[in-house]
Amino acid sequence: MKLKNVFTAHMMFAVTVNNIKNLSERTQVELNSHSTVKNYLNKVLSLDILDPNQRNFQNAYEVLNDMFQLQEEFEERWKEANSLLEEINNKGFFSNNDLEILIKYLPLFNLIQYKQLHTRFKNSKDFDFVYKHREVFDEAEISFDNKILKSMITDVIYDELNNSINKITKNINITSVDTYETIYEKWNTYYREGLNQRVNDSLNLLRYPQIW
C-alpha cells in the first residue's frame, strides 16, 4: 500500500508539473493592440472633455486595465509555481503540501484566463461605442489608428472571444448564478477528478505482476 501511495503522489506531481509548464506561452500573450487602445482612452479621459453620456469610454478603459492587471496576476502566479518547483528540485523531494499547492494553481490559471475573456466579452458594446464616436480623438487632437480601434468592436472580435470562452470552459458547466469562486471550485473538482482517473488508469496497467 505504501508503494502504491508513493506511485500515486509521483504520478500526480509529474502530471501537474507538466500542465504548469505547458502554460508558459500564456505568460507571453500578445496584447499590443489592447495597450494601444488603452493609451488612446487614457489620453482622452485625462482631458476631461467627454459628456456624461459617454461613460462608455471610461468603461472601455477600465476593461482594458483589468485585463492587464489579470495578465500580471497570471504571470506572478506562474512565477510562484515555478519558484516552488525550483525549491523542490533543489531539495530533491516534494511534500504532500507542496503537491497540494501546485494542484491549486491550475484551476486558478483557468479562472484568471476566464476573467480576462469574460470581462472583455460582456463589455464589448463599450468598444462599439468608442469606435462609433472616434471623432472624439480627432477633436482632442489625439492621433489614432482606425484599424486598431475597429479590431476591438463586437463584429470583429465576437467569434474569437466566444470560441475562446467555450474552449476554456468546455469541461465545466457555468451558469448565470455562478460566481468566480464557484467557477474556481468547478475547475478544481474537474482537475482533481481527471488527475485521479489518470492515476487509476496507470495503476491498472501495472496490475501484472502484482506489486502492491
N, C-alpha and C positions, 0 to 999 in steps of 0.2 A: 504493500500500500504506500509506503514511503517513497519508493521508486516511482510509482505512478504519480504521486503529488509533485515530485521533482520534475518529471517529464511535462506534466500539465503546466506548471509555472514557467518552465523554459519555453514551451510552445507558445504560451500566451505572450511572453516577453518578446520573442522573435517576431511574431505577427504584428504586435503593437509597434515595435521599433520600425519595422518595415513600412507600416502605414504612416507613421510620423515622417519618416524620411521622404516618402513619396509626395509629401505636401510642400517640399522645398520651393517648387515653382510658384506656389501661391504667395510666397514672400517677395516675389519679384513681379507681381501683377502690373500691367501697363495701365496707368491712369493719367497719361499726359493730356488727353482732351478734357478730362474732368478737371484737371488742375488749371488748364487754360480758361475754361468757363468759370471756374470758381474765382479766378483773378478778375475776370470781366465783372462779375457780380459784386465782388468786394469793392472794386473801384466805384461802381455806380452807387452802391449803398453808402459809401463813405462821403459822397457828395450831398446826400440828403435832398435829392431833387424829385423823388418819387411821390406820387399821390398815395393816399391811404388805401385806395382800391388796387394798388399794385403790390400788395403784400406777397404775391407770388415770387417776386424777385428775392425777397428775404427767405421765403420758404425753400426756394431752389438752392440758395447759398447754404442754408442750414443742412439740407440733404447732402450736398457735396462735402461739407465739413464733417458731417457724421461719417460719411463713407471713408474719408481719410483717417479719422480717428479710429474707426474699426479696423482699417488696414494696419495701423500702427499697433493696435491691440493684438491682432493676429500675429504680426511679426515678433512682438515682445513675448507672447505665449510660446511661439515656436522656438525662440531662443532659450526660453526657460526649460522647455522639454529637452532640447539638445544639450543644455548645460547639465541637466540631471543625467542624461546618457553618458556624457563625458565623465562625470563623477563616478558613475557605475563602472565605466571602463577602467578608470584609474585604480579603483579599489578592488576590481576583479570579481565582484559579485553584486547581486541585487537582492533587496529585501522585499517582502510582501507589500510593504508600504510604498516602496519605490514603484513596484508594478501597478499598484492601485492609482498612484498619482499619474503615471503615464497613460493609463487607460482613460482617465477622466479628461485628458487633453483632447482626445479625438472627437467626442460629441461637442466639446467647446469650439473646436476649429470649425465644425459644420455649422454651429449656431452663429458664429461670427460672420461666416460667408453668407448665411441666410439673411442675417440682419442687413448686410450691405445690399443684397439683391432686393429684398422685400421693401426696404426703405425707398430705394430708387424707383421700384415698380409702382408702389402705391401713391407716389408723388409725381408721377410722370407728367400730369397735366400742368404742373407748375412750369416745367420746361417748355411745354407748348406755348404757354402764356408769354414766357420770356422771348421765345423766338418770334411770336406774333407781334410783340411790341419792341422789337430790337431797335427801332428808331431811337429809343432812349439812349442807346450807346452813342449814336451819332450826335444827338443833342448834347450829350455830356463830353463830346469830342474824345471818346474812347475808341481806339482802333480795335476792331474785332474781325474774326474770320467767320464769315457767314456759314461756310460748310461745317465748321466745328459746332456752331450753335444748332444747325439743322440736324446734326448727327445725334443730338440729345432728345429730339422730340419723339412722341409716342409712336407715330407711324414708322419711324426708322428703328427704334430700339425695342418695341414691344415683343416681337417674336424672340429676340435674343434673350431678353430678361425672363420671359415666360418659360422658355426652354431651359434656361439655367436653373430657375427655381424648381421646375419639375424634375430636372436631373438630380439635384441635390436632395430633394425630398421624396424621391421615388420609393424609398423603403419605409417611410413612416406616413401616417395619416394626420395631416394638420387640419384642424377645424377652425371655425370662426371664433370659438371661445378659448382657443389655446393662447397661452402667454408664452413669452420667450422661455420662462422657467419650465413650463410643461413640455415645450418643444425640445428643450435640452434633455429632459428626462426620457422622452420617447427615443431620441437618438442614443442615449446612454443604454437604455434597455435593448434596443436593436443591436448595438455593437457588442454588448456582453453576450447576448444570445447567440449571435453569429460566431463570436470567439469560442464559446463553449461547444458549439456544434463542430467547429473546425477541429478542436482538440479531440472531441469524441470520435470524429471520423478518423483521425490519425491513430488514436488508441485502438480502434477496431482493426486497422491494418497491421497492428502489432500483436494481434491475439495469438499468433502461432510463430514461434513457440511461446508458450505462456511464460511471461517474465514478471508478473505481479499477481 
